[in-house]
């Protein structure tokens, strides 16, 4: 029989809890929170929220203290990293260094979670997620004050992705104080947007912002995946408040007529269970599901930082009592044996001592040889890896220098560059232009250079600030 799993998710409007056994919801409940206790995914008043959690546990008679916790996706970062093939022992350090390079936020402010994905041959593909330390620390502290023990944690958008059974789909979850958009393709949540909302804002004011972010997310994904874009046939799956606002679905699809439907629950249908309101909790519960999974998400790691994970008991403590008992038994047996074999003890000890000395000598020699072989193999593997990486860096440097040269060659006296960010086949250029015509002219010159497959003006304001996205 499957064990019960208890999940908890706290956002700016409510505390949501779900107790599930296998694929069946056993108990669910939520408790509203007053404005100001939680803001933008961060618990500001730990004592007040912990008191609410205790009250919810008591009124619903939830006995479990071990919980799977969800953290808001607001201010979280996600990246797909491609590294050369590396030995497992140096992979964590390589991921950390690459994260420091690509995230643009000091790592001291973040908790990193990552896992390897099925990679192309000769490479290591990493899915990286970074959570703000202040959000995670406040959540864990609040749960501890409420008497709960979180042993697994996940980011809300990744929990939502785990509920999807479509190979390519878009999910939108709308809550009173936030919304999340996830673009899922081939088992990987490629694009994620999590933004806060004013709780008192009416729905008609929320929808334009959601629609704008949805279009922006689709455009970003398609510009990076021209060979396999998200087409109009890919369904738009909604949950949360949108599940009850079908009149607002039309504004999400626009002219594309994309099919919209409520995100189906992967749990068994139970009368009166509002699955759309608990989809984050459902995704959290699926992390421990022992039955056959139907979710297609390849991303499934424990986002709970190492510092908060339970420490395993030392093996010495586990074996202490059995060892004592065994020792007593051996002593008693030894005394009996010595009484009956006293005449042979001296000769046997002398012979055994010589054998032990020879065995110890041979064993030490074998261990030294094994260590030397391991060290040589490790050094050779590391040297080969660094040689390959250096060659890749040299090739990449030549390509980047060529791109920067073309970006500068197309400049005119009416355009000043602000920054150039190079990431894979995508280059982001910001700057200041004399007027909009100067930006259009600069973009046309870049297209005419034929060095870039696509040149898109992603933003431009009246002051002349602009952003271009160039794709190789």
Secondary structure, DSSP 8 states (H G I E B T S, - for coil): ---EEEEEEE-SSEEEEEEEETTEEEEEEEEE--TTSEETTEES-HHHHHHHHHHHHHHHT----EEEEEE--TT-EEEEEEEE---HHHHHHHHHHHHHHHS-S-GGGEEEEEEEE---TTEEEEEEEEEEHHHHHHHHHHHHHTT-EEEEEEEHHHHHHTT--SSEEEEEEEETTEEEEEEEETTEEEEEEEEE--TTS-HHHHHHHHHHHHHHHHHHHHHH-TTS---TTSEEEEEEGGGG-GGGHHHHHGGG---EEE---SS---TT--GGGGHHHHHHHGGG--S------------S-GGGS-----HHHHHHHHHHHHHHHHHHHHHHHHHHSHHHHHHHHHHHHHHHHHHHHHHHHHHHHHHHHHHHHHHHHHHHHHHHHHHHHHHHHHHHHHHHHHHHHT--TTEEEEEEEEETTEEEEEEEESSHHHHHHHHHHHHHTTS-SEEEEEEE-TTSEEEEEEE-
